[in-house]
Amino acid sequence: MADGNKVVEFTDANFDEMINDSDKLIIVDFWATWCGPCVALGPVVEELAEKCADQNVTVGKLNVDENQIITAKYAIRSIPAILFFKGQEVVDTVVGAVPLQALEDKIEEHQ
C-alpha cells in the first residue's frame, strides 16, 4: 500500500521483525478495503507519514483481511484501529477515523 509514499506496509511476515528491530515510535493503521472509515482515514495516514518522514517515527498500514495472525495477536475487533508502538510495546490506541491533529497529538505525547 506504499504507492510511492512514506507509508510502510506491515504484514504477518514482517511485523514482528519491523517492530522488534526499531527504536522509533511506530504507528500502525489496521484497516480493510471494505471499511468506509478506513478508506477515509487513508489520506490522513499518508499525510502523517509525509510529515513524520524526517522524525524518529515510522507510519504504516496493515490490511486485517490479508494479515489475520497479527490482527488476532493484538485483538483488533474494530477498524480502523491505530496502534502506537514504542520499545516493542503498545503505548496507545486510537479506534475510528480521527483528524490528523489527533494523531499528531498522540505522537507528541509519546516522543
C-alpha positions in Angstrom: 0.0 0.0 0.0 3.0 2.3 -0.1 2.3 3.6 -3.6 5.4 5.7 -3.7 4.7 7.5 -0.4 6.3 7.1 3.0 3.7 4.6 4.4 5.2 1.2 5.3 3.3 -1.9 4.5 3.2 -4.2 7.5 2.3 -7.9 7.1 2.2 -11.1 9.2 5.6 -11.9 7.7 7.4 -8.7 8.5 5.5 -7.3 11.5 7.5 -8.7 14.5 10.8 -8.1 12.8 10.0 -4.5 12.0 8.6 -3.7 15.5 11.4 -5.5 17.3 14.2 -4.1 15.3 13.2 -0.4 15.7 13.8 2.1 18.4 11.4 4.5 16.6 7.8 5.3 17.6 5.8 3.1 15.2 2.3 3.8 14.2 0.3 1.1 12.5 -3.1 1.6 10.9 -5.1 -1.6 11.0 -7.6 -1.3 8.1 -9.6 -3.2 5.3 -10.6 -2.2 1.8 -14.3 -2.7 2.6 -14.3 -0.4 5.6 -15.5 3.1 4.7 -14.0 4.9 7.7 -10.7 3.1 7.0 -10.7 4.3 3.4 -11.5 7.8 4.6 -8.6 7.7 7.1 -6.1 6.5 4.4 -5.2 10.0 3.2 -4.8 11.2 6.8 -2.3 8.3 7.4 -0.4 9.2 4.2 -0.2 12.8 5.2 1.0 11.8 8.7 3.7 9.6 7.1 4.9 12.5 5.0 5.0 14.9 7.9 6.9 12.3 10.0 9.4 11.3 7.4 12.2 13.4 9.0 11.3 12.4 12.6 12.0 9.3 14.6 8.6 7.9 13.6 7.5 5.1 11.3 4.0 5.1 9.9 2.5 2.1 8.3 -0.7 0.1 7.5 -1.7 -3.5 8.0 -4.6 -5.0 6.0 -6.6 -7.0 8.5 -8.1 -9.4 5.9 -4.7 -10.3 4.5 -2.8 -10.5 7.8 -5.0 -12.3 10.3 -2.2 -13.5 12.6 -1.1 -10.0 13.7 -4.7 -8.8 13.7 -5.6 -11.6 16.2 -2.4 -11.1 18.2 -3.4 -7.6 19.0 -7.1 -8.4 19.4 -8.2 -6.0 16.7 -12.0 -6.1 16.7 -12.9 -2.6 15.4 -11.3 -0.9 12.5 -9.8 1.5 11.7 -7.6 0.9 14.7 -4.3 2.8 15.1 -1.7 1.3 17.5 1.3 3.2 18.7 4.4 1.1 19.5 7.4 2.2 21.4 10.1 -0.3 22.7 8.1 -3.2 21.2 5.1 -2.4 23.4 1.7 -0.9 22.5 1.7 2.5 24.2 -1.5 3.9 22.8 -4.5 3.1 20.6 -7.0 5.1 18.6 -10.1 3.5 17.2 -12.1 5.1 14.5 -11.4 7.7 11.8 -9.8 10.7 13.5 -8.4 14.0 12.2 -4.7 14.5 11.5 -4.2 16.7 14.6 -5.4 13.9 16.9 -2.7 11.6 15.6 -0.1 14.4 15.7 -1.0 15.0 19.4 -0.5 11.3 20.2 2.9 11.4 18.5 3.9 14.4 20.6 2.8 12.5 23.8 5.0 9.6 23.0 8.1 11.2 21.6 
